[in-house]
């Protein structure tokens, strides 16, 4: 069986482009050039759309993401690397997604029309992704190596979904398209992941030198952390899982285990501190979802990695 490489994260970074939503049922306050929504500072969704939208339409993005996801599933199935729908871990992921998805429209109203999918790939990579249109993928390694609780899976899923909801790939996609890269990246990613002839998929070699433009900024990571935990908390998952999760990530990274998620998602105590600073916003949301108060919430319990 082939080991999955870097394509999922690349696809998620490259293709996270969508159409503008009308914000609904949210507490939103303009603050300078930023927006404070549900107690979380975010950038307006329109900030980086112009160039990318001229170069590639939302319809083209949706079609490309759909095609790439179908190709990933097909190849993984052929290689025996796609877990069946009946597998307990697939059911677990999909049940968590069912609870999270209804709360995604707070951050992008278009999400109500997304064709959500959740699948699990048999790979030892510590990684997960969400493509445009709600196409979610987890690698089995991230569950097994980090011994994730449901709350921690929800934190990861929320984080990846948040990147798609907030269209964090648009600026990088615009830059890539401006250099002629965008049209080839989807095929390049498929070549890396699926072993397809690079002459067919678009020429990975020409794209390799441009991958730096695909990394998320620190502000985008902060948004994804906090928005992901907001979505998870509203679904009844403990936001304190975000702190436990990133400590596990750091611990595994210190042991020399390759964590693809950290290659584009910078870790460290600073991001944990930001999450802790927002517990005054996140914990009340979680407590309401559980029908209790913050004072009555039990301490968060995780499972140690071995």
C-alpha positions as CSV (number, residue, x, y, z in Angstrom):
1,X,0.0,0.0,0.0
2,X,1.3,3.4,-0.9
3,X,1.9,5.9,1.9
4,X,0.0,9.2,1.4
5,X,2.2,12.2,1.0
6,X,1.5,16.0,1.2
7,X,-1.3,16.4,-1.3
8,X,-4.3,16.8,1.1
9,X,-2.8,19.8,2.9
10,X,-1.7,21.3,-0.4
11,X,-5.2,20.9,-1.9
12,X,-6.8,22.4,1.2
13,X,-4.4,25.4,1.0
14,X,-4.8,25.8,-2.8
15,X,-8.5,25.4,-3.2
16,X,-10.1,27.0,-0.2
17,X,-11.9,29.6,-2.3
18,X,-15.6,30.2,-2.1
19,X,-18.3,32.9,-2.7
20,X,-19.2,35.7,-0.3
21,X,-21.7,34.9,2.4
22,X,-24.3,37.1,4.1
23,X,-23.5,36.8,7.8
24,X,-26.5,35.6,9.8
25,X,-27.5,35.1,13.4
26,X,-24.1,36.3,14.7
27,X,-22.8,38.9,17.2
28,X,-20.7,41.0,14.9
29,X,-19.1,44.4,15.5
30,X,-16.9,46.4,13.1
31,X,-13.6,47.4,14.7
32,X,-11.4,49.3,12.4
33,X,-10.5,47.0,9.5
34,X,-11.4,43.9,11.5
35,X,-14.6,42.3,12.6
36,X,-15.3,41.0,16.1
37,X,-17.7,38.1,15.6
38,X,-18.9,36.0,18.5
39,X,-16.1,37.4,20.6
40,X,-13.4,36.4,18.1
41,X,-11.5,38.9,16.0
42,X,-11.6,38.0,12.3
43,X,-10.7,39.6,9.0
44,X,-13.6,40.4,6.6
45,X,-14.2,37.6,4.1
46,X,-13.8,40.0,1.2
47,X,-10.3,41.1,2.0
48,X,-8.4,38.9,-0.6
49,X,-11.1,37.9,-3.1
50,X,-10.6,40.3,-5.9
51,X,-7.6,38.9,-7.7
52,X,-8.4,35.2,-7.2
53,X,-12.0,35.7,-8.2
54,X,-10.9,37.2,-11.5
55,X,-8.5,34.4,-12.2
56,X,-10.7,31.5,-11.2
57,X,-14.4,31.4,-10.4
58,X,-16.0,29.8,-7.4
59,X,-17.7,27.4,-9.8
60,X,-14.3,26.3,-11.1
61,X,-13.0,25.9,-7.6
62,X,-15.9,23.8,-6.6
63,X,-15.5,21.6,-9.7
64,X,-11.8,21.2,-9.2
65,X,-12.2,20.3,-5.5
66,X,-14.9,17.8,-6.3
67,X,-12.8,16.1,-9.0
68,X,-9.7,15.9,-6.8
69,X,-11.6,14.5,-3.9
70,X,-13.2,11.9,-6.0
71,X,-9.8,11.0,-7.5
72,X,-8.3,10.7,-4.0
73,X,-11.2,8.4,-2.9
74,X,-10.9,6.3,-6.0
75,X,-7.2,5.7,-5.7
76,X,-7.3,5.2,-2.0
77,X,-10.0,2.5,-2.5
78,X,-7.9,0.8,-5.2
79,X,-4.9,0.7,-2.8
80,X,-6.9,-0.6,0.1
81,X,-6.3,2.7,1.9
82,X,-9.9,4.0,2.3
83,X,-11.8,2.9,5.4
84,X,-15.3,1.6,4.6
85,X,-18.3,3.5,5.8
86,X,-19.0,0.7,8.3
87,X,-15.7,1.2,10.1
88,X,-16.2,2.4,13.7
89,X,-13.7,5.3,13.3
90,X,-15.5,6.5,10.1
91,X,-18.8,6.4,12.0
92,X,-17.1,8.3,14.8
93,X,-15.8,11.0,12.5
94,X,-19.1,11.4,10.7
95,X,-21.1,11.6,13.9
96,X,-18.8,14.4,15.1
97,X,-19.2,16.2,11.7
98,X,-23.0,15.9,11.9
99,X,-22.9,17.9,15.1
100,X,-20.4,20.5,13.9
101,X,-21.7,21.2,10.5
102,X,-25.0,23.0,11.5
103,X,-22.9,25.6,13.3
104,X,-20.6,26.3,10.3
105,X,-23.1,28.8,8.7
106,X,-22.4,31.3,11.5
107,X,-19.0,31.9,9.8
108,X,-20.0,31.4,6.1
109,X,-23.6,31.2,5.1
110,X,-22.7,29.4,1.9
111,X,-21.8,26.4,3.9
112,X,-25.5,25.4,4.1
113,X,-25.2,24.5,0.4
114,X,-21.9,22.6,0.6
115,X,-21.9,18.9,-0.2
116,X,-20.3,17.8,3.0
117,X,-18.3,14.5,3.0
118,X,-16.1,12.9,5.6
119,X,-13.7,10.0,4.9
120,X,-10.8,8.3,6.7
121,X,-7.6,7.3,4.9
122,X,-5.4,4.5,6.1
123,X,-2.1,6.4,6.6
124,X,0.3,6.9,9.5
125,X,0.5,10.6,8.8
126,X,-0.6,13.0,11.5
127,X,-2.8,15.1,9.3
128,X,-6.3,16.1,8.3
129,X,-7.8,18.5,5.8
130,X,-11.0,20.2,4.5
131,X,-11.4,21.1,0.8
132,X,-13.8,23.7,-0.5
133,X,-17.4,22.5,-0.3
134,X,-16.9,20.7,3.0
135,X,-14.9,17.7,1.7
136,X,-13.2,16.5,4.9
137,X,-10.4,13.9,5.2
138,X,-8.6,12.4,8.2
139,X,-5.6,10.2,8.2
140,X,-5.8,7.3,10.6
141,X,-2.3,8.3,12.0
142,X,-3.6,11.4,13.6
143,X,-6.2,9.5,15.6
144,X,-4.0,6.6,16.6
145,X,-0.8,8.4,17.4
146,X,-2.4,11.2,19.4
147,X,-5.0,8.9,21.1
148,X,-7.6,11.6,20.3
149,X,-10.7,12.0,22.4
150,X,-13.9,13.0,20.5
151,X,-13.4,16.6,21.8
152,X,-9.9,16.7,20.3
153,X,-11.2,15.3,17.0
154,X,-13.8,18.0,17.0
155,X,-11.1,20.6,17.6
156,X,-9.1,19.4,14.6
157,X,-12.1,19.1,12.4
158,X,-13.3,22.5,13.4
159,X,-9.9,24.0,12.7
160,X,-9.7,22.5,9.1
161,X,-13.4,23.4,8.4
162,X,-12.7,27.0,9.6
163,X,-9.9,27.4,7.0
164,X,-12.4,26.5,4.3
165,X,-15.2,28.6,5.8
166,X,-13.0,31.7,6.0
167,X,-11.4,31.1,2.6
168,X,-7.9,31.3,3.9
169,X,-6.5,29.9,0.7
170,X,-7.8,32.7,-1.5
171,X,-4.8,35.0,-1.1
172,X,-2.3,32.3,-1.7
173,X,-4.4,31.0,-4.6
174,X,-4.4,34.5,-6.1
175,X,-0.6,34.7,-5.8
176,X,-0.2,31.3,-7.3
177,X,-2.5,32.0,-10.2
178,X,-0.7,35.3,-10.9
179,X,2.5,33.2,-11.5
180,X,0.7,30.6,-13.6
181,X,0.8,28.0,-10.8
182,X,-2.9,27.7,-9.8
183,X,-4.0,25.8,-12.9
184,X,-1.3,23.1,-12.2
185,X,-1.4,22.7,-8.5
186,X,-4.5,20.4,-8.3
187,X,-2.8,18.0,-10.7
188,X,0.5,18.3,-8.9
189,X,-1.1,17.4,-5.6
190,X,-2.9,14.4,-7.2
191,X,0.4,13.3,-8.6
192,X,2.1,13.4,-5.2
193,X,-0.7,11.6,-3.4
194,X,-1.9,9.2,-6.0
195,X,1.2,8.3,-8.1
196,X,-0.4,9.6,-11.3
197,X,1.9,10.5,-14.3
198,X,3.0,14.1,-13.6
199,X,2.8,14.8,-17.3
200,X,-0.9,14.2,-16.9
201,X,-1.4,16.0,-13.6
202,X,0.3,19.2,-14.6
203,X,4.0,19.2,-13.8
204,X,4.9,19.1,-10.1
205,X,8.5,20.2,-10.7
206,X,7.4,23.6,-12.0
207,X,5.2,24.1,-8.9
208,X,7.7,23.0,-6.3
209,X,9.5,26.3,-6.1
210,X,6.3,28.2,-5.4
211,X,4.9,26.2,-2.5
212,X,5.9,28.9,0.0
213,X,2.9,31.0,-1.1
214,X,0.6,28.3,0.1
215,X,1.3,28.6,3.8
216,X,-1.3,30.1,6.0
217,X,-0.4,33.3,8.0
218,X,-0.3,33.4,11.7
219,X,-3.5,35.4,11.8
220,X,-5.2,32.8,9.7
221,X,-4.1,30.1,12.0
222,X,-5.4,32.0,15.0
223,X,-8.7,32.4,13.2
224,X,-8.9,28.7,12.4
225,X,-8.0,27.7,16.0
226,X,-10.6,30.0,17.5
227,X,-13.4,29.6,15.0
228,X,-12.9,25.8,14.9
229,X,-13.3,25.7,18.7
230,X,-16.3,28.0,18.6
231,X,-18.0,25.6,16.1
232,X,-17.0,22.6,18.2
233,X,-18.2,24.2,21.5
234,X,-21.6,25.0,20.0
235,X,-21.8,21.4,19.0
236,X,-21.2,20.3,22.6
237,X,-17.5,19.6,22.4
238,X,-15.2,20.9,25.1
239,X,-13.0,23.8,23.7
240,X,-10.3,23.0,26.3
241,X,-9.5,20.1,24.0
242,X,-7.7,22.6,21.8
243,X,-5.1,23.1,24.5
244,X,-4.7,19.4,25.1
245,X,-4.5,18.8,21.4
246,X,-1.7,21.2,20.6
247,X,0.3,20.0,23.7
248,X,0.0,16.5,22.3
249,X,1.2,17.8,18.9
250,X,4.2,19.5,20.4
251,X,5.0,16.4,22.5
252,X,4.9,14.1,19.4
253,X,6.9,16.6,17.4
254,X,9.6,16.7,20.1
255,X,9.9,12.9,19.9
256,X,10.9,13.3,16.2
257,X,7.6,12.0,14.8
258,X,6.8,13.7,11.5
259,X,3.7,15.8,11.8
260,X,2.6,17.1,8.4
261,X,-0.1,19.2,10.1
262,X,2.6,21.2,11.8
263,X,4.3,22.0,8.5
264,X,1.6,24.5,7.7
265,X,0.1,24.9,11.2
266,X,2.8,26.4,13.4
267,X,2.6,25.1,17.0
268,X,4.0,26.5,20.2
269,X,2.9,27.9,23.5
270,X,1.8,31.1,21.9
271,X,-1.1,29.5,20.1
272,X,-2.1,27.7,23.3
273,X,-2.0,31.0,25.1
274,X,-4.3,32.6,22.5
275,X,-6.8,29.7,23.0
276,X,-6.6,30.1,26.8
277,X,-7.2,33.8,26.5
278,X,-10.5,33.1,24.7
279,X,-11.8,30.6,27.2
280,X,-13.9,33.3,28.6
281,X,-15.7,33.4,25.3
282,X,-15.6,29.7,24.4
283,X,-16.4,28.0,27.7
284,X,-19.8,29.8,28.2
285,X,-20.8,28.6,24.7
286,X,-19.9,25.1,25.6
287,X,-21.6,25.2,28.9
288,X,-24.8,26.4,27.3
289,X,-24.6,23.6,24.8
290,X,-24.3,21.1,27.7
291,X,-27.2,22.8,29.6
292,X,-25.0,23.8,32.5
293,X,-22.8,26.7,33.7
294,X,-19.1,27.2,33.5
295,X,-18.7,26.8,37.2
296,X,-20.2,23.3,37.1
297,X,-18.1,22.0,34.2
298,X,-15.9,19.1,35.2
299,X,-12.2,19.3,34.5
300,X,-11.2,18.3,31.0
301,X,-9.7,14.8,30.7
302,X,-7.6,13.6,27.8
303,X,-5.8,10.4,27.0
304,X,-2.0,10.4,27.1
305,X,0.1,9.6,24.0
306,X,2.5,6.7,24.4
